[in-house]
Amino acid sequence: MTTPRSEVYESNELFEHLKKKYNLHSDYALAKFLAASAPTISRINNGRRGLTPKMILYIYDRTGMKIEDIRSMFKQKISRDKL
């Protein structure tokens, strides 16, 4: 049995917030802002990859957002032992 995508992965809220706040007009611009590749952003958006602890920390460093806010906007369950 698979978990519905919206229950585990929903990055649009987080990524759309970042794009709006930092005036980024595309996923490519977001990828550059986060020092990630465009395919990585695409895989996260499509639920084929999760938001890694490293990416969470990078978003924190770049934006100053609270880690709890990043995680809640992304709506992904991350076990404590991975952080």
C-alpha positions in Angstrom: 0.0 0.0 0.0 1.4 3.4 -0.9 1.1 6.6 1.0 -0.8 9.4 -0.9 1.7 11.9 -2.3 0.0 14.9 -0.6 0.4 13.3 2.8 4.2 13.0 2.6 5.4 15.3 -0.1 4.0 18.8 -0.7 6.9 21.1 -1.5 4.9 23.6 -3.5 4.0 25.7 -0.5 7.6 26.0 0.7 9.1 26.5 -2.8 6.4 28.9 -3.8 6.9 30.9 -0.6 10.7 31.1 -1.3 10.1 32.1 -5.0 7.7 34.9 -4.0 9.7 36.2 -1.1 13.0 36.3 -3.0 11.5 37.3 -6.4 12.5 34.1 -8.1 10.6 33.6 -11.3 11.3 29.9 -12.0 12.3 26.6 -10.5 15.7 27.1 -12.2 16.2 30.4 -10.3 15.1 28.7 -7.1 17.7 25.9 -7.8 20.4 28.5 -8.2 19.3 30.3 -5.0 19.5 27.0 -3.1 22.7 25.8 -4.7 20.9 22.8 -6.1 20.4 21.5 -9.6 17.1 22.1 -11.4 16.5 18.3 -11.7 16.8 18.1 -7.9 14.1 20.7 -7.4 12.0 19.0 -10.0 12.3 15.6 -8.3 11.4 17.2 -4.9 8.4 18.9 -6.5 7.2 15.7 -8.1 7.6 13.6 -4.9 10.4 11.4 -6.2 12.8 12.8 -3.7 12.4 14.2 -0.2 13.7 17.4 1.3 17.0 16.3 2.8 18.3 17.5 6.2 21.2 19.2 4.2 18.7 21.1 2.1 16.7 22.1 5.2 19.9 23.5 6.7 20.8 25.3 3.5 17.3 26.9 3.3 17.8 27.9 7.0 21.2 29.5 6.3 20.0 31.3 3.1 16.7 32.6 4.5 16.9 32.6 8.3 13.6 30.7 8.4 13.0 28.5 11.5 13.7 24.8 10.7 10.2 24.0 12.2 8.7 26.4 9.6 10.6 24.9 6.8 9.5 21.4 7.7 5.9 22.4 8.3 5.7 24.2 5.0 7.2 21.2 3.2 4.8 18.9 5.0 7.2 16.0 5.0 7.8 13.6 7.9 11.5 13.5 8.8 12.6 11.3 11.6 14.6 13.0 14.4 17.6 10.7 14.0 18.2 12.1 10.5 18.6 15.6 11.8 
